[in-house]
Amino acid sequence: MKKFSFLVTFLSCLVFSVSAWAININTASAELLAKELSGVGLVKAEAIVSFRETNGPYKSLADLMAVKGIGANTVEKNSEIIQLK
């Protein structure tokens, strides 16, 4: 029983830590972006993906501000979890 309890605790911690990992804005789906990025709903997430598909991969965090509805505040709030590569 102790092993089972340990396993449940370990998996719970693992699930929690996975959500805190970086999100690659050049590969993530709109659904994932909407779920993980603060201040980004599905409409803004779809705009991020659409911009990426039209203009190619994001090269810097500042590139995100070219997306309608994404401003400096949104980028700053999410800067620690956004990954470009």
Contacts in CASP RR format, 6 or more apart in sequence:
PFRMAT RR
TARGET T0000
AUTHOR 0000-0000-0000
METHOD contacts of the structure
MODEL  1
MKKFSFLVTFLSCLVFSVSAWAININTASAELLAKELSGVGLVKAEAIVS
FRETNGPYKSLADLMAVKGIGANTVEKNSEIIQLK
19 36 0 8 1.000
20 81 0 8 1.000
21 81 0 8 1.000
22 81 0 8 1.000
22 82 0 8 1.000
22 83 0 8 1.000
23 32 0 8 1.000
23 33 0 8 1.000
23 36 0 8 1.000
23 37 0 8 1.000
23 78 0 8 1.000
23 81 0 8 1.000
23 82 0 8 1.000
23 83 0 8 1.000
24 83 0 8 1.000
24 84 0 8 1.000
24 85 0 8 1.000
25 33 0 8 1.000
25 48 0 8 1.000
25 52 0 8 1.000
25 58 0 8 1.000
25 64 0 8 1.000
25 82 0 8 1.000
25 83 0 8 1.000
25 84 0 8 1.000
26 52 0 8 1.000
26 57 0 8 1.000
26 58 0 8 1.000
26 84 0 8 1.000
26 85 0 8 1.000
28 36 0 8 1.000
28 49 0 8 1.000
29 49 0 8 1.000
30 42 0 8 1.000
30 45 0 8 1.000
30 46 0 8 1.000
30 48 0 8 1.000
30 49 0 8 1.000
31 42 0 8 1.000
31 45 0 8 1.000
32 45 0 8 1.000
33 40 0 8 1.000
33 45 0 8 1.000
33 48 0 8 1.000
33 49 0 8 1.000
34 40 0 8 1.000
34 41 0 8 1.000
34 42 0 8 1.000
34 44 0 8 1.000
34 45 0 8 1.000
36 81 0 8 1.000
37 45 0 8 1.000
37 74 0 8 1.000
37 78 0 8 1.000
37 81 0 8 1.000
37 82 0 8 1.000
38 74 0 8 1.000
38 77 0 8 1.000
38 78 0 8 1.000
39 74 0 8 1.000
39 77 0 8 1.000
39 78 0 8 1.000
40 48 0 8 1.000
40 70 0 8 1.000
40 74 0 8 1.000
40 78 0 8 1.000
44 67 0 8 1.000
44 69 0 8 1.000
44 70 0 8 1.000
44 74 0 8 1.000
47 67 0 8 1.000
47 68 0 8 1.000
47 69 0 8 1.000
47 70 0 8 1.000
48 64 0 8 1.000
48 67 0 8 1.000
48 70 0 8 1.000
51 66 0 8 1.000
51 67 0 8 1.000
52 58 0 8 1.000
55 66 0 8 1.000
57 84 0 8 1.000
58 64 0 8 1.000
58 84 0 8 1.000
59 84 0 8 1.000
60 84 0 8 1.000
61 75 0 8 1.000
61 79 0 8 1.000
61 82 0 8 1.000
61 84 0 8 1.000
62 75 0 8 1.000
64 70 0 8 1.000
64 71 0 8 1.000
64 74 0 8 1.000
64 75 0 8 1.000
64 82 0 8 1.000
65 71 0 8 1.000
65 72 0 8 1.000
65 75 0 8 1.000
75 82 0 8 1.000
END
